[in-house]
Amino acid sequence: MRGYLTYFAVALVGLAFPAAASAEDASPSRLVGTWKLVSAKYGGQQSALPKDFTTVKHMTPTHFMWATYDEAGKVIRTGGGSYTFDGKVLEDTPAYGMGPDFDVVNGRRQTFECKVEGRRMYQSGTLSNGMSLEEVWELVGKR
């Protein structure tokens, strides 16, 4: 089931937004795709990503959705909403989700520095609750 859902999400994004963004593109299309979390620091502490869980982020030109799921495909936390990106600053406002991570940011604007280099997206900043965040995401599949 997990493989099917991931494949479906990647295929859906790929069909809806097939044009690749150039390296100079500062528009949200630079972020469009499905991303997998590969490393993270929260509150200045390196986070050990559990091997039994996967976190993905799906980005369209105007909205995002992230989810963490276990080996059986069961989602344990999620969040999503709208965002803007000017080529350097990513601002998002979570509007739906579940879990303690979502509860902390629900309805509050989050502002991050964001850059894409090759197939990696680097996101850093401070959450609205004061916790620092540094995440590295890897593009899943082709843009």
N, C-alpha and C positions, 0 to 999 in steps of 0.2 A: 504494500500500500504506500509506504513512504516513497519508494522509487517512482511510483506512478504519480503521486501528488507533485513531487519535485519536477518530474518530466513535464507534466501538464502545465505547471506554472511557468517553466522555462519556455515551453512551446508557445503558450499564450502571449507572453511578453515579446517573444521573437516575432510572432505574427503581427502583433499590434504595432511594433516599433522596429521595423527591419533596417532602417538607415543607421549606419555607423556614424558616430561623432568623430570629428577630427580632434587631434591633440590640442588644438588651439580653441576648441569650442568651450565657451563659458556658460552655455545654456544647460538647463536641466537634462537635456538629452544625453549629456556626458555621463550622467548617473544611471540612466535607464538600463535595467537588466536585473538579473538575480545574483545576489552577492552572498558569499558564505563567510562567516566570522572566523578568522584564522588566528588572531591574537587580540588581547585586550588588557588594559590597565584601568582599574576603577579605584578612585581615591588614592592614586599613586602606587597601588599594589598590583603587581602582575597577577592576572587571573589565570588559573589553570583551567583550560577548557575541558570539561568532562568528555571522555571518549564516548560515553553512552548517549550524548546529546549533540545535536546539530542546531546552529542558529543561522537562519537565512534572512535576507532582507530583499524584498521585491520593490523595485522603484519604477514608477511610470514618470512621465514628464511633470506631473503635478502632485502625485500621492506616493506614499510609501507604506509598507507593511512588513513587520518583522515577526518571526516566530521561532521559538525553540521547541524542538520535539525530540522524543526518545527513539530508541531503536525500533520500537513498534509503530512509530508514526504518531504517537499521542502528543499533542501540543500541551506544553506545561506553562507557557507564558507567551504573550503576544501583544502587539500594539501597532497602531497605524494612524494615519491621518494625512493632512496636506503638508507640503513643504515648498520652499523657494530656494533657489541656488543662483548666485551671481558669478560663479566661477571660483570663488574663494570661500564665501560664507554660506553655510547651509542652515536654514532656519526651518524647524518643523514644529507642528503643533499636534501632538497625539490626541486623537478624538475617540478612539475605541480600542479595546484590548482587555486583557485579564492578567492577573498576577501582581505581586508586590512591585515589580519594576514599573509596570504601567500605572499603578495607583499613585506613585510618587510624581509622575509627570502629566497625568491626565489633564488635558485642556490648557496646559501651560506651554508657552513658547520656549523652545530649546534652540540655542544658537551654538554652532560649531564651526571651526575651521575645517575645510574639506578639500582634498585634492585627489586627483586620479592620476596615477602613473602606471602606464601599461594596463595590466589586468588587476591592479591593486587600488583600493580606495582607502585613504587615510582620513580618519575623522577624530577631531579632538576638541575639547572645550569643557565647560562646566555645566552640569545639569541644573535645572531650576531649584533643586534641593541643596545645591552647593557642592555636590560630589563631582570631582574631576573624572573625565572619561577620555581614554585614548583607545581607539579601535582600528584594527586593520582588517579589511574585507577583501576577498578575492572573487573576481567575476566567475560565475559558473556558466560554462558554455560560451557561445559567441554572442557578441553584441549585435 
